[in-house]
Amino acid sequence: MDKKHCVKLSVQPSRALVDEKFIVLVQNAPPGFQMTIHSLHHSEDGHSWEAFGHYTADATGTVNVSQDHSVGGTYSGVEPMGLLWSLRPVPGSKSWLRFRKMNVETPMEVTISVYQGHQTVFVDQVQLASVVAERWYMAPGVRRIPVTESDLTATLFLPPGPGPFPGVLDLWGGAGQLVEYRSALLASHGFASLALDYLTAKITLKTGKMVENDYFETAYKFLQEHPQVSGSRIAMMGLSFGTAMTLKMAVYSEVMKLSCAVCISGSHVQPVNGSVEEIFKMNSKKVRFTEEKQAIYRDLLLPIPTDPGMKVDVSLTIPCPLLLIVGEDDQNWAAPEFAQDIKEMMEQAGNSHLLTLLSYPNTGHLIEPPYSPHTRAVVVLWGGETMAHSCAQEDAWRKTLAFLWENLYDRKNSAVTSMSHL
């Protein structure tokens, strides 16, 4: 390429929350010039992820990823955020990797580059232009506070300002660990969010025993009594096994008075008087395996029992609005069947007005915040097709935030706004 056509690349905003869109613009290329726009991320665990699209410059020498078609690569068509949601491990990486940001106090750095021609291999290729974009889970002013009192293993994220803010008790699934990034993002949108480790908590590692139901009540009371949390406006959010705990506590706890609940890719099937450990170990004999030796847990709790003692009674006793989010290709749980059973139970009881059900075709188990790379399988098959799954993540997150705002904020007297646009 001659000096007359020195390609210019811009990414705006170059610093943003992970759920914000950006605009990738290439200018000053020769008209009709074929190029590859490539994204590269080096994750905290030492692995590299990439995505790329194939484009052709228009008559003005411009490509706008938000408006122009990719004709190949890891995504195709007009996909403004395809350079993020189609990220995949670079060739030669180990199998079954999962992208997960563990340190939310640093950004996810993504290098966007332009290459000549329609490329698929980028080793030893010369970049025509390159820009680093920062993607943050924590907006400026969000506070991260480790919580260890009352034997809790948790992290509290507070939005900027004095508050008080409505609270969210945030539970992840059966893999355990203290996972903070969704809570950090919730705080960036105005919610005091407590990320809670309940399967690998320090008290469990110390005693060798899994926590009991009162562990969740202790976490709830911690939120309720915090001076910067509005104690009468608290929600609970659960993913996968976290859904089982969320439904159980929402319906049966005499301590927790939730304003609403969000349940993602989970089940209401469980012994209602069972302990956390008993629920966690249900029906492990029904595991199937793919030819690649990935476990399929979908059949664990099927068929759905008719015994009322074996599923949470959401019919008469659900005390608050409930948002259910399921992927119709979930291979980890039979989440669509569970959601349909919950819907029928609530319709028969006349309280279906409390239920919002979002069901997404060709979507798998791990429904994350927008533009997160789709993980179809690790040692477990989660399911989903990348593009459909990614569209579901974007839609579900937007509707989750709207649901939380509607049920947690006093719309007549709300001074807090979303903390987006870094």
Salt bridges, closest charged atoms under 4 A:
ASP2 OD1 - HIS5 ND1 3.13
ASP19 OD2 - HIS189 NE2 2.56
GLU20 OE1 - HIS421 ND1 2.85
GLU44 OE2 - LYS101 NZ 2.54
GLU50 OE1 - HIS38 NE2 2.86
GLU134 OE1 - ARG15 NE 3.15
ASP170 OD1 - ARG182 NH2 2.52
GLU180 OE1 - ARG144 NE 2.91
GLU277 OE2 - LYS281 NZ 2.88
ASP299 OD2 - ARG288 NE 2.64
ASP329 OD2 - ARG376 NH1 3.52
ASP330 OD2 - HIS365 ND1 2.79
GLU337 OE1 - ARG298 NH2 2.87
ASP341 OD2 - HIS268 NE2 2.78
ASP341 OD2 - LYS311 NZ 2.93
GLU394 OE2 - LYS21 NZ 3.61
ASP395 OD1 - ARG398 NH2 2.71
ASP395 OD2 - LYS399 NZ 3.02
